[in-house]
Amino acid sequence: MAGNLERFVLDEVHVVKSWGDDFRPAYSALKTLKITYPKVPILGLTATCTIQMRGQISRLLGLHEQFLVF
């Protein structure tokens, strides 16, 4: 199936850190995307993420390699 996936897009990705299990427990399971599909890029979108949160979110999502922030 991974050959059919172009990318995962996570809108409002700051919610992974700022709300996490308090909002939806499934947010903590998003890290499994990178584990299950290691070659599929993940695009995280947010307009309210602080610089400190970027590092925390990348760790929570398992993005320990390269990632870009715009």
CHARMM internal coordinates of N, CA and C (Angstrom, degrees):
IC EDIT
DIST 1 N 1 CA 1.4562
DIST 1 CA 1 C 1.5235
ANGL 1 N 1 CA 1 C 111.69
DIST 1 C 2 N 1.3292
ANGL 1 CA 1 C 2 N 118.58
DIHE 1 N 1 CA 1 C 2 N -32.16
DIST 2 N 2 CA 1.4602
ANGL 1 C 2 N 2 CA 120.80
DIHE 1 CA 1 C 2 N 2 CA -177.12
DIST 2 CA 2 C 1.5162
ANGL 2 N 2 CA 2 C 111.99
DIHE 1 C 2 N 2 CA 2 C -59.04
DIST 2 C 3 N 1.3256
ANGL 2 CA 2 C 3 N 118.60
DIHE 2 N 2 CA 2 C 3 N -27.75
DIST 3 N 3 CA 1.4524
ANGL 2 C 3 N 3 CA 121.18
DIHE 2 CA 2 C 3 N 3 CA 178.36
DIST 3 CA 3 C 1.5131
ANGL 3 N 3 CA 3 C 112.98
DIHE 2 C 3 N 3 CA 3 C -67.63
DIST 3 C 4 N 1.3070
ANGL 3 CA 3 C 4 N 117.85
DIHE 3 N 3 CA 3 C 4 N -18.24
DIST 4 N 4 CA 1.4606
ANGL 3 C 4 N 4 CA 122.03
DIHE 3 CA 3 C 4 N 4 CA 179.86
DIST 4 CA 4 C 1.5187
ANGL 4 N 4 CA 4 C 113.33
DIHE 3 C 4 N 4 CA 4 C -93.09
DIST 4 C 5 N 1.3039
ANGL 4 CA 4 C 5 N 117.65
DIHE 4 N 4 CA 4 C 5 N -10.23
DIST 5 N 5 CA 1.4635
ANGL 4 C 5 N 5 CA 121.13
DIHE 4 CA 4 C 5 N 5 CA -176.87
DIST 5 CA 5 C 1.5283
ANGL 5 N 5 CA 5 C 110.42
DIHE 4 C 5 N 5 CA 5 C -92.63
DIST 5 C 6 N 1.3257
ANGL 5 CA 5 C 6 N 116.22
DIHE 5 N 5 CA 5 C 6 N 129.75
DIST 6 N 6 CA 1.4679
ANGL 5 C 6 N 6 CA 121.14
DIHE 5 CA 5 C 6 N 6 CA 176.64
DIST 6 CA 6 C 1.5237
ANGL 6 N 6 CA 6 C 110.83
DIHE 5 C 6 N 6 CA 6 C -86.64
DIST 6 C 7 N 1.3415
ANGL 6 CA 6 C 7 N 116.51
DIHE 6 N 6 CA 6 C 7 N -41.81
DIST 7 N 7 CA 1.4645
ANGL 6 C 7 N 7 CA 121.74
DIHE 6 CA 6 C 7 N 7 CA -178.84
DIST 7 CA 7 C 1.5209
ANGL 7 N 7 CA 7 C 109.02
DIHE 6 C 7 N 7 CA 7 C -174.32
DIST 7 C 8 N 1.3311
ANGL 7 CA 7 C 8 N 114.23
DIHE 7 N 7 CA 7 C 8 N 161.23
DIST 8 N 8 CA 1.4605
ANGL 7 C 8 N 8 CA 120.92
DIHE 7 CA 7 C 8 N 8 CA 169.57
DIST 8 CA 8 C 1.5236
ANGL 8 N 8 CA 8 C 106.51
DIHE 7 C 8 N 8 CA 8 C -103.25
DIST 8 C 9 N 1.3113
ANGL 8 CA 8 C 9 N 117.28
DIHE 8 N 8 CA 8 C 9 N 138.36
DIST 9 N 9 CA 1.4633
ANGL 8 C 9 N 9 CA 121.99
DIHE 8 CA 8 C 9 N 9 CA 178.16
DIST 9 CA 9 C 1.5213
ANGL 9 N 9 CA 9 C 107.75
DIHE 8 C 9 N 9 CA 9 C -120.41
DIST 9 C 10 N 1.3208
ANGL 9 CA 9 C 10 N 115.28
DIHE 9 N 9 CA 9 C 10 N 121.04
DIST 10 N 10 CA 1.4641
ANGL 9 C 10 N 10 CA 121.92
DIHE 9 CA 9 C 10 N 10 CA 179.55
DIST 10 CA 10 C 1.5209
ANGL 10 N 10 CA 10 C 108.02
DIHE 9 C 10 N 10 CA 10 C -111.92
DIST 10 C 11 N 1.3015
ANGL 10 CA 10 C 11 N 116.83
DIHE 10 N 10 CA 10 C 11 N 108.46
DIST 11 N 11 CA 1.4614
ANGL 10 C 11 N 11 CA 121.64
DIHE 10 CA 10 C 11 N 11 CA 178.33
DIST 11 CA 11 C 1.5243
ANGL 11 N 11 CA 11 C 108.82
DIHE 10 C 11 N 11 CA 11 C -83.64
DIST 11 C 12 N 1.3135
ANGL 11 CA 11 C 12 N 115.87
DIHE 11 N 11 CA 11 C 12 N 147.69
DIST 12 N 12 CA 1.4682
ANGL 11 C 12 N 12 CA 122.02
DIHE 11 CA 11 C 12 N 12 CA -179.52
DIST 12 CA 12 C 1.5228
ANGL 12 N 12 CA 12 C 110.69
DIHE 11 C 12 N 12 CA 12 C 55.68
DIST 12 C 13 N 1.3373
ANGL 12 CA 12 C 13 N 116.61
DIHE 12 N 12 CA 12 C 13 N 47.37
DIST 13 N 13 CA 1.4610
ANGL 12 C 13 N 13 CA 122.27
DIHE 12 CA 12 C 13 N 13 CA -173.66
DIST 13 CA 13 C 1.5399
ANGL 13 N 13 CA 13 C 112.80
DIHE 12 C 13 N 13 CA 13 C -63.47
DIST 13 C 14 N 1.3161
ANGL 13 CA 13 C 14 N 118.17
DIHE 13 N 13 CA 13 C 14 N -19.12
DIST 14 N 14 CA 1.4669
ANGL 13 C 14 N 14 CA 120.06
DIHE 13 CA 13 C 14 N 14 CA 177.37
DIST 14 CA 14 C 1.5279
ANGL 14 N 14 CA 14 C 111.86
DIHE 13 C 14 N 14 CA 14 C -61.41
DIST 14 C 15 N 1.3260
ANGL 14 CA 14 C 15 N 116.41
DIHE 14 N 14 CA 14 C 15 N -22.32
DIST 15 N 15 CA 1.4661
ANGL 14 C 15 N 15 CA 121.23
DIHE 14 CA 14 C 15 N 15 CA 179.55
DIST 15 CA 15 C 1.5346
ANGL 15 N 15 CA 15 C 110.49
DIHE 14 C 15 N 15 CA 15 C -62.32
DIST 15 C 16 N 1.3451
ANGL 15 CA 15 C 16 N 117.46
DIHE 15 N 15 CA 15 C 16 N -28.81
DIST 16 N 16 CA 1.4644
ANGL 15 C 16 N 16 CA 121.08
DIHE 15 CA 15 C 16 N 16 CA 178.59
DIST 16 CA 16 C 1.5263
ANGL 16 N 16 CA 16 C 110.09
DIHE 15 C 16 N 16 CA 16 C -55.21
DIST 16 C 17 N 1.3195
ANGL 16 CA 16 C 17 N 117.46
DIHE 16 N 16 CA 16 C 17 N -40.27
DIST 17 N 17 CA 1.4600
ANGL 16 C 17 N 17 CA 121.49
DIHE 16 CA 16 C 17 N 17 CA -178.57
DIST 17 CA 17 C 1.5213
ANGL 17 N 17 CA 17 C 112.43
DIHE 16 C 17 N 17 CA 17 C -93.22
DIST 17 C 18 N 1.3089
ANGL 17 CA 17 C 18 N 117.13
DIHE 17 N 17 CA 17 C 18 N -46.01
DIST 18 N 18 CA 1.4623
ANGL 17 C 18 N 18 CA 119.33
DIHE 17 CA 17 C 18 N 18 CA -171.04
DIST 18 CA 18 C 1.5259
ANGL 18 N 18 CA 18 C 113.51
DIHE 17 C 18 N 18 CA 18 C -74.51
DIST 18 C 19 N 1.3378
ANGL 18 CA 18 C 19 N 118.65
DIHE 18 N 18 CA 18 C 19 N -29.64
DIST 19 N 19 CA 1.4587
ANGL 18 C 19 N 19 CA 120.28
DIHE 18 CA 18 C 19 N 19 CA -179.58
DIST 19 CA 19 C 1.5181
ANGL 19 N 19 CA 19 C 112.26
DIHE 18 C 19 N 19 CA 19 C -115.32
DIST 19 C 20 N 1.3304
ANGL 19 CA 19 C 20 N 116.89
DIHE 19 N 19 CA 19 C 20 N -42.03
DIST 20 N 20 CA 1.4626
ANGL 19 C 20 N 20 CA 122.25
DIHE 19 CA 19 C 20 N 20 CA 175.72
DIST 20 CA 20 C 1.5138
ANGL 20 N 20 CA 20 C 114.59
DIHE 19 C 20 N 20 CA 20 C 46.13
DIST 20 C 21 N 1.3327
ANGL 20 CA 20 C 21 N 116.78
DIHE 20 N 20 CA 20 C 21 N -131.15
DIST 21 N 21 CA 1.4630
ANGL 20 C 21 N 21 CA 122.23
DIHE 20 CA 20 C 21 N 21 CA -175.87
DIST 21 CA 21 C 1.5180
ANGL 21 N 21 CA 21 C 113.27
DIHE 20 C 21 N 21 CA 21 C -63.58
DIST 21 C 22 N 1.3352
ANGL 21 CA 21 C 22 N 117.20
DIHE 21 N 21 CA 21 C 22 N -24.83
DIST 22 N 22 CA 1.4592
ANGL 21 C 22 N 22 CA 118.87
DIHE 21 CA 21 C 22 N 22 CA 179.78
DIST 22 CA 22 C 1.5236
ANGL 22 N 22 CA 22 C 111.62
DIHE 21 C 22 N 22 CA 22 C -67.47
DIST 22 C 23 N 1.3352
ANGL 22 CA 22 C 23 N 116.68
DIHE 22 N 22 CA 22 C 23 N -27.12
DIST 23 N 23 CA 1.4608
ANGL 22 C 23 N 23 CA 120.27
DIHE 22 CA 22 C 23 N 23 CA -177.46
DIST 23 CA 23 C 1.5281
ANGL 23 N 23 CA 23 C 110.86
DIHE 22 C 23 N 23 CA 23 C -95.47
DIST 23 C 24 N 1.3184
ANGL 23 CA 23 C 24 N 116.31
DIHE 23 N 23 CA 23 C 24 N -60.93
DIST 24 N 24 CA 1.4651
ANGL 23 C 24 N 24 CA 121.90
DIHE 23 CA 23 C 24 N 24 CA 178.36
DIST 24 CA 24 C 1.5158
ANGL 24 N 24 CA 24 C 108.27
DIHE 23 C 24 N 24 CA 24 C -143.93
DIST 24 C 25 N 1.3165
ANGL 24 CA 24 C 25 N 117.73
DIHE 24 N 24 CA 24 C 25 N 116.46
DIST 25 N 25 CA 1.4680
ANGL 24 C 25 N 25 CA 120.70
DIHE 24 CA 24 C 25 N 25 CA -179.27
DIST 25 CA 25 C 1.5305
ANGL 25 N 25 CA 25 C 113.34
DIHE 24 C 25 N 25 CA 25 C -55.95
DIST 25 C 26 N 1.3031
ANGL 25 CA 25 C 26 N 118.18
DIHE 25 N 25 CA 25 C 26 N -26.15
DIST 26 N 26 CA 1.4659
ANGL 25 C 26 N 26 CA 121.13
DIHE 25 CA 25 C 26 N 26 CA -179.32
DIST 26 CA 26 C 1.5263
ANGL 26 N 26 CA 26 C 112.20
DIHE 25 C 26 N 26 CA 26 C -63.83
DIST 26 C 27 N 1.3186
ANGL 26 CA 26 C 27 N 118.21
DIHE 26 N 26 CA 26 C 27 N -23.37
DIST 27 N 27 CA 1.4650
ANGL 26 C 27 N 27 CA 120.19
DIHE 26 CA 26 C 27 N 27 CA 179.40
DIST 27 CA 27 C 1.5229
ANGL 27 N 27 CA 27 C 111.42
DIHE 26 C 27 N 27 CA 27 C -60.64
DIST 27 C 28 N 1.3148
ANGL 27 CA 27 C 28 N 117.70
DIHE 27 N 27 CA 27 C 28 N -33.72
DIST 28 N 28 CA 1.4616
ANGL 27 C 28 N 28 CA 120.32
DIHE 27 CA 27 C 28 N 28 CA 179.48
DIST 28 CA 28 C 1.5267
ANGL 28 N 28 CA 28 C 111.47
DIHE 27 C 28 N 28 CA 28 C -71.43
DIST 28 C 29 N 1.3233
ANGL 28 CA 28 C 29 N 117.80
DIHE 28 N 28 CA 28 C 29 N -17.22
DIST 29 N 29 CA 1.4643
ANGL 28 C 29 N 29 CA 121.85
DIHE 28 CA 28 C 29 N 29 CA 179.63
DIST 29 CA 29 C 1.5315
ANGL 29 N 29 CA 29 C 112.49
DIHE 28 C 29 N 29 CA 29 C -88.53
DIST 29 C 30 N 1.3233
ANGL 29 CA 29 C 30 N 118.66
DIHE 29 N 29 CA 29 C 30 N -3.64
DIST 30 N 30 CA 1.4610
ANGL 29 C 30 N 30 CA 120.87
DIHE 29 CA 29 C 30 N 30 CA -178.88
DIST 30 CA 30 C 1.5248
ANGL 30 N 30 CA 30 C 112.56
DIHE 29 C 30 N 30 CA 30 C -62.16
DIST 30 C 31 N 1.3147
ANGL 30 CA 30 C 31 N 117.47
DIHE 30 N 30 CA 30 C 31 N -22.70
DIST 31 N 31 CA 1.4651
ANGL 30 C 31 N 31 CA 120.56
DIHE 30 CA 30 C 31 N 31 CA 178.27
DIST 31 CA 31 C 1.5286
ANGL 31 N 31 CA 31 C 111.14
DIHE 30 C 31 N 31 CA 31 C -60.59
DIST 31 C 32 N 1.3165
ANGL 31 CA 31 C 32 N 117.13
DIHE 31 N 31 CA 31 C 32 N -27.62
DIST 32 N 32 CA 1.4590
ANGL 31 C 32 N 32 CA 120.10
DIHE 31 CA 31 C 32 N 32 CA -179.73
DIST 32 CA 32 C 1.5286
ANGL 32 N 32 CA 32 C 112.39
DIHE 31 C 32 N 32 CA 32 C -65.86
DIST 32 C 33 N 1.3269
ANGL 32 CA 32 C 33 N 118.16
DIHE 32 N 32 CA 32 C 33 N -18.70
DIST 33 N 33 CA 1.4689
ANGL 32 C 33 N 33 CA 120.01
DIHE 32 CA 32 C 33 N 33 CA 176.26
DIST 33 CA 33 C 1.5250
ANGL 33 N 33 CA 33 C 110.33
DIHE 32 C 33 N 33 CA 33 C -59.45
DIST 33 C 34 N 1.3174
ANGL 33 CA 33 C 34 N 117.01
DIHE 33 N 33 CA 33 C 34 N -47.50
DIST 34 N 34 CA 1.4678
ANGL 33 C 34 N 34 CA 121.01
DIHE 33 CA 33 C 34 N 34 CA -178.21
DIST 34 CA 34 C 1.5214
ANGL 34 N 34 CA 34 C 111.12
DIHE 33 C 34 N 34 CA 34 C -71.24
DIST 34 C 35 N 1.3095
ANGL 34 CA 34 C 35 N 117.25
DIHE 34 N 34 CA 34 C 35 N -31.26
DIST 35 N 35 CA 1.4633
ANGL 34 C 35 N 35 CA 120.60
DIHE 34 CA 34 C 35 N 35 CA 178.35
DIST 35 CA 35 C 1.5301
ANGL 35 N 35 CA 35 C 110.09
DIHE 34 C 35 N 35 CA 35 C -71.86
DIST 35 C 36 N 1.3142
ANGL 35 CA 35 C 36 N 117.33
DIHE 35 N 35 CA 35 C 36 N -45.47
DIST 36 N 36 CA 1.4531
ANGL 35 C 36 N 36 CA 122.65
DIHE 35 CA 35 C 36 N 36 CA -177.33
DIST 36 CA 36 C 1.5270
ANGL 36 N 36 CA 36 C 112.42
DIHE 35 C 36 N 36 CA 36 C -74.41
DIST 36 C 37 N 1.3299
ANGL 36 CA 36 C 37 N 116.76
DIHE 36 N 36 CA 36 C 37 N -36.82
DIST 37 N 37 CA 1.4652
ANGL 36 C 37 N 37 CA 122.56
DIHE 36 CA 36 C 37 N 37 CA -177.50
DIST 37 CA 37 C 1.5287
ANGL 37 N 37 CA 37 C 109.54
DIHE 36 C 37 N 37 CA 37 C -126.85
DIST 37 C 38 N 1.3200
ANGL 37 CA 37 C 38 N 118.25
DIHE 37 N 37 CA 37 C 38 N 70.42
DIST 38 N 38 CA 1.4612
ANGL 37 C 38 N 38 CA 121.11
DIHE 37 CA 37 C 38 N 38 CA -172.12
DIST 38 CA 38 C 1.5243
ANGL 38 N 38 CA 38 C 115.13
DIHE 37 C 38 N 38 CA 38 C -63.40
DIST 38 C 39 N 1.3173
ANGL 38 CA 38 C 39 N 118.54
DIHE 38 N 38 CA 38 C 39 N -22.60
DIST 39 N 39 CA 1.4719
ANGL 38 C 39 N 39 CA 120.98
DIHE 38 CA 38 C 39 N 39 CA -177.89
DIST 39 CA 39 C 1.5229
ANGL 39 N 39 CA 39 C 113.58
DIHE 38 C 39 N 39 CA 39 C -96.37
DIST 39 C 40 N 1.3184
ANGL 39 CA 39 C 40 N 117.02
DIHE 39 N 39 CA 39 C 40 N -4.97
DIST 40 N 40 CA 1.4632
ANGL 39 C 40 N 40 CA 120.60
DIHE 39 CA 39 C 40 N 40 CA -179.45
DIST 40 CA 40 C 1.5250
ANGL 40 N 40 CA 40 C 108.78
DIHE 39 C 40 N 40 CA 40 C -88.73
DIST 40 C 41 N 1.3442
ANGL 40 CA 40 C 41 N 117.45
DIHE 40 N 40 CA 40 C 41 N 121.82
DIST 41 N 41 CA 1.4689
ANGL 40 C 41 N 41 CA 120.11
DIHE 40 CA 40 C 41 N 41 CA 179.94
DIST 41 CA 41 C 1.5281
ANGL 41 N 41 CA 41 C 112.05
DIHE 40 C 41 N 41 CA 41 C -64.38
DIST 41 C 42 N 1.3234
ANGL 41 CA 41 C 42 N 114.56
DIHE 41 N 41 CA 41 C 42 N 150.91
DIST 42 N 42 CA 1.4604
ANGL 41 C 42 N 42 CA 121.29
DIHE 41 CA 41 C 42 N 42 CA 175.37
DIST 42 CA 42 C 1.5227
ANGL 42 N 42 CA 42 C 107.73
DIHE 41 C 42 N 42 CA 42 C -118.10
DIST 42 C 43 N 1.3220
ANGL 42 CA 42 C 43 N 116.00
DIHE 42 N 42 CA 42 C 43 N 126.74
DIST 43 N 43 CA 1.4584
ANGL 42 C 43 N 43 CA 122.36
DIHE 42 CA 42 C 43 N 43 CA 176.72
DIST 43 CA 43 C 1.5155
ANGL 43 N 43 CA 43 C 107.17
DIHE 42 C 43 N 43 CA 43 C -107.50
DIST 43 C 44 N 1.3183
ANGL 43 CA 43 C 44 N 116.83
DIHE 43 N 43 CA 43 C 44 N 118.40
DIST 44 N 44 CA 1.4594
ANGL 43 C 44 N 44 CA 121.72
DIHE 43 CA 43 C 44 N 44 CA 177.71
DIST 44 CA 44 C 1.5165
ANGL 44 N 44 CA 44 C 109.75
DIHE 43 C 44 N 44 CA 44 C -108.16
DIST 44 C 45 N 1.3101
ANGL 44 CA 44 C 45 N 117.30
DIHE 44 N 44 CA 44 C 45 N 126.05
DIST 45 N 45 CA 1.4574
ANGL 44 C 45 N 45 CA 122.83
DIHE 44 CA 44 C 45 N 45 CA -177.19
DIST 45 CA 45 C 1.5236
ANGL 45 N 45 CA 45 C 110.82
DIHE 44 C 45 N 45 CA 45 C -113.70
DIST 45 C 46 N 1.3250
ANGL 45 CA 45 C 46 N 115.67
DIHE 45 N 45 CA 45 C 46 N 134.92
DIST 46 N 46 CA 1.4551
ANGL 45 C 46 N 46 CA 121.45
DIHE 45 CA 45 C 46 N 46 CA 175.16
DIST 46 CA 46 C 1.5196
ANGL 46 N 46 CA 46 C 108.71
DIHE 45 C 46 N 46 CA 46 C -162.37
DIST 46 C 47 N 1.2986
ANGL 46 CA 46 C 47 N 116.12
DIHE 46 N 46 CA 46 C 47 N 151.61
DIST 47 N 47 CA 1.4611
ANGL 46 C 47 N 47 CA 120.94
DIHE 46 CA 46 C 47 N 47 CA 175.61
DIST 47 CA 47 C 1.5235
ANGL 47 N 47 CA 47 C 110.98
DIHE 46 C 47 N 47 CA 47 C -113.18
DIST 47 C 48 N 1.3299
ANGL 47 CA 47 C 48 N 117.29
DIHE 47 N 47 CA 47 C 48 N -1.35
DIST 48 N 48 CA 1.4579
ANGL 47 C 48 N 48 CA 119.55
DIHE 47 CA 47 C 48 N 48 CA -173.22
DIST 48 CA 48 C 1.5246
ANGL 48 N 48 CA 48 C 113.29
DIHE 47 C 48 N 48 CA 48 C -126.06
DIST 48 C 49 N 1.3052
ANGL 48 CA 48 C 49 N 118.10
DIHE 48 N 48 CA 48 C 49 N 18.93
DIST 49 N 49 CA 1.4580
ANGL 48 C 49 N 49 CA 121.84
DIHE 48 CA 48 C 49 N 49 CA -176.60
DIST 49 CA 49 C 1.5310
ANGL 49 N 49 CA 49 C 110.73
DIHE 48 C 49 N 49 CA 49 C -85.49
DIST 49 C 50 N 1.3094
ANGL 49 CA 49 C 50 N 116.94
DIHE 49 N 49 CA 49 C 50 N 131.83
DIST 50 N 50 CA 1.4583
ANGL 49 C 50 N 50 CA 120.97
DIHE 49 CA 49 C 50 N 50 CA 176.14
DIST 50 CA 50 C 1.5333
ANGL 50 N 50 CA 50 C 109.82
DIHE 49 C 50 N 50 CA 50 C -83.80
DIST 50 C 51 N 1.3084
ANGL 50 CA 50 C 51 N 117.12
DIHE 50 N 50 CA 50 C 51 N 166.08
DIST 51 N 51 CA 1.4634
ANGL 50 C 51 N 51 CA 121.48
DIHE 50 CA 50 C 51 N 51 CA 178.58
DIST 51 CA 51 C 1.5257
ANGL 51 N 51 CA 51 C 110.27
DIHE 50 C 51 N 51 CA 51 C -59.68
DIST 51 C 52 N 1.3099
ANGL 51 CA 51 C 52 N 117.58
DIHE 51 N 51 CA 51 C 52 N -42.36
DIST 52 N 52 CA 1.4583
ANGL 51 C 52 N 52 CA 121.57
DIHE 51 CA 51 C 52 N 52 CA 179.77
DIST 52 CA 52 C 1.5330
ANGL 52 N 52 CA 52 C 110.87
DIHE 51 C 52 N 52 CA 52 C -63.35
DIST 52 C 53 N 1.3034
ANGL 52 CA 52 C 53 N 116.64
DIHE 52 N 52 CA 52 C 53 N -40.41
DIST 53 N 53 CA 1.4614
ANGL 52 C 53 N 53 CA 120.95
DIHE 52 CA 52 C 53 N 53 CA -179.46
DIST 53 CA 53 C 1.5246
ANGL 53 N 53 CA 53 C 112.01
DIHE 52 C 53 N 53 CA 53 C -64.61
DIST 53 C 54 N 1.3287
ANGL 53 CA 53 C 54 N 117.86
DIHE 53 N 53 CA 53 C 54 N -31.74
DIST 54 N 54 CA 1.4649
ANGL 53 C 54 N 54 CA 120.35
DIHE 53 CA 53 C 54 N 54 CA -178.66
DIST 54 CA 54 C 1.5236
ANGL 54 N 54 CA 54 C 111.58
DIHE 53 C 54 N 54 CA 54 C -57.14
DIST 54 C 55 N 1.3182
ANGL 54 CA 54 C 55 N 116.86
DIHE 54 N 54 CA 54 C 55 N -46.25
DIST 55 N 55 CA 1.4566
ANGL 54 C 55 N 55 CA 120.73
DIHE 54 CA 54 C 55 N 55 CA 178.45
DIST 55 CA 55 C 1.5110
ANGL 55 N 55 CA 55 C 112.15
DIHE 54 C 55 N 55 CA 55 C -64.33
DIST 55 C 56 N 1.3197
ANGL 55 CA 55 C 56 N 116.20
DIHE 55 N 55 CA 55 C 56 N -41.65
DIST 56 N 56 CA 1.4655
ANGL 55 C 56 N 56 CA 120.56
DIHE 55 CA 55 C 56 N 56 CA 179.65
DIST 56 CA 56 C 1.5248
ANGL 56 N 56 CA 56 C 110.97
DIHE 55 C 56 N 56 CA 56 C -64.80
DIST 56 C 57 N 1.3113
ANGL 56 CA 56 C 57 N 116.92
DIHE 56 N 56 CA 56 C 57 N -42.15
DIST 57 N 57 CA 1.4619
ANGL 56 C 57 N 57 CA 121.02
DIHE 56 CA 56 C 57 N 57 CA 179.75
DIST 57 CA 57 C 1.5205
ANGL 57 N 57 CA 57 C 110.46
DIHE 56 C 57 N 57 CA 57 C -66.19
DIST 57 C 58 N 1.3340
ANGL 57 CA 57 C 58 N 117.45
DIHE 57 N 57 CA 57 C 58 N -41.32
DIST 58 N 58 CA 1.4644
ANGL 57 C 58 N 58 CA 119.41
DIHE 57 CA 57 C 58 N 58 CA -179.68
DIST 58 CA 58 C 1.5261
ANGL 58 N 58 CA 58 C 110.88
DIHE 57 C 58 N 58 CA 58 C -63.20
DIST 58 C 59 N 1.3231
ANGL 58 CA 58 C 59 N 117.62
DIHE 58 N 58 CA 58 C 59 N -36.97
DIST 59 N 59 CA 1.4657
ANGL 58 C 59 N 59 CA 120.48
DIHE 58 CA 58 C 59 N 59 CA 176.41
DIST 59 CA 59 C 1.5267
ANGL 59 N 59 CA 59 C 111.35
DIHE 58 C 59 N 59 CA 59 C -68.55
DIST 59 C 60 N 1.3266
ANGL 59 CA 59 C 60 N 117.24
DIHE 59 N 59 CA 59 C 60 N -42.84
DIST 60 N 60 CA 1.4657
ANGL 59 C 60 N 60 CA 120.69
DIHE 59 CA 59 C 60 N 60 CA -179.82
DIST 60 CA 60 C 1.5240
ANGL 60 N 60 CA 60 C 112.20
DIHE 59 C 60 N 60 CA 60 C -64.40
DIST 60 C 61 N 1.3348
ANGL 60 CA 60 C 61 N 117.02
DIHE 60 N 60 CA 60 C 61 N -29.87
DIST 61 N 61 CA 1.4585
ANGL 60 C 61 N 61 CA 120.94
DIHE 60 CA 60 C 61 N 61 CA -179.71
DIST 61 CA 61 C 1.5284
ANGL 61 N 61 CA 61 C 112.46
DIHE 60 C 61 N 61 CA 61 C -92.78
DIST 61 C 62 N 1.3251
ANGL 61 CA 61 C 62 N 117.06
DIHE 61 N 61 CA 61 C 62 N -2.21
DIST 62 N 62 CA 1.4594
ANGL 61 C 62 N 62 CA 120.03
DIHE 61 CA 61 C 62 N 62 CA 179.98
DIST 62 CA 62 C 1.5057
ANGL 62 N 62 CA 62 C 113.49
DIHE 61 C 62 N 62 CA 62 C 76.21
DIST 62 C 63 N 1.3274
ANGL 62 CA 62 C 63 N 117.30
DIHE 62 N 62 CA 62 C 63 N 26.74
DIST 63 N 63 CA 1.4682
ANGL 62 C 63 N 63 CA 122.13
DIHE 62 CA 62 C 63 N 63 CA -178.27
DIST 63 CA 63 C 1.5301
ANGL 63 N 63 CA 63 C 109.47
DIHE 62 C 63 N 63 CA 63 C -96.94
DIST 63 C 64 N 1.2947
ANGL 63 CA 63 C 64 N 116.57
DIHE 63 N 63 CA 63 C 64 N 61.73
DIST 64 N 64 CA 1.4538
ANGL 63 C 64 N 64 CA 120.14
DIHE 63 CA 63 C 64 N 64 CA -175.91
DIST 64 CA 64 C 1.5200
ANGL 64 N 64 CA 64 C 112.42
DIHE 63 C 64 N 64 CA 64 C -79.31
DIST 64 C 65 N 1.3112
ANGL 64 CA 64 C 65 N 117.25
DIHE 64 N 64 CA 64 C 65 N -12.57
DIST 65 N 65 CA 1.4455
ANGL 64 C 65 N 65 CA 120.92
DIHE 64 CA 64 C 65 N 65 CA 178.29
DIST 65 CA 65 C 1.5250
ANGL 65 N 65 CA 65 C 109.17
DIHE 64 C 65 N 65 CA 65 C -87.84
DIST 65 C 66 N 1.2978
ANGL 65 CA 65 C 66 N 116.59
DIHE 65 N 65 CA 65 C 66 N -145.87
DIST 66 N 66 CA 1.4578
ANGL 65 C 66 N 66 CA 120.72
DIHE 65 CA 65 C 66 N 66 CA -179.15
DIST 66 CA 66 C 1.5183
ANGL 66 N 66 CA 66 C 111.51
DIHE 65 C 66 N 66 CA 66 C -69.99
DIST 66 C 67 N 1.3006
ANGL 66 CA 66 C 67 N 115.11
DIHE 66 N 66 CA 66 C 67 N 141.75
DIST 67 N 67 CA 1.4501
ANGL 66 C 67 N 67 CA 119.79
DIHE 66 CA 66 C 67 N 67 CA 168.03
DIST 67 CA 67 C 1.5220
ANGL 67 N 67 CA 67 C 108.31
DIHE 66 C 67 N 67 CA 67 C -153.57
DIST 67 C 68 N 1.3033
ANGL 67 CA 67 C 68 N 116.52
DIHE 67 N 67 CA 67 C 68 N 148.54
DIST 68 N 68 CA 1.4559
ANGL 67 C 68 N 68 CA 122.60
DIHE 67 CA 67 C 68 N 68 CA -177.34
DIST 68 CA 68 C 1.5196
ANGL 68 N 68 CA 68 C 109.75
DIHE 67 C 68 N 68 CA 68 C -111.02
DIST 68 C 69 N 1.3203
ANGL 68 CA 68 C 69 N 114.72
DIHE 68 N 68 CA 68 C 69 N 145.70
DIST 69 N 69 CA 1.4621
ANGL 68 C 69 N 69 CA 120.88
DIHE 68 CA 68 C 69 N 69 CA 176.67
DIST 69 CA 69 C 1.5155
ANGL 69 N 69 CA 69 C 107.32
DIHE 68 C 69 N 69 CA 69 C -126.53
DIST 69 C 70 N 1.3238
ANGL 69 CA 69 C 70 N 116.16
DIHE 69 N 69 CA 69 C 70 N 127.40
DIST 70 N 70 CA 1.4635
ANGL 69 C 70 N 70 CA 121.07
DIHE 69 CA 69 C 70 N 70 CA 178.54
DIST 70 CA 70 C 1.5018
ANGL 70 N 70 CA 70 C 110.30
DIHE 69 C 70 N 70 CA 70 C -113.80
END
COOR INIT
IC SEED 1 N 1 CA 1 C
IC BUILD
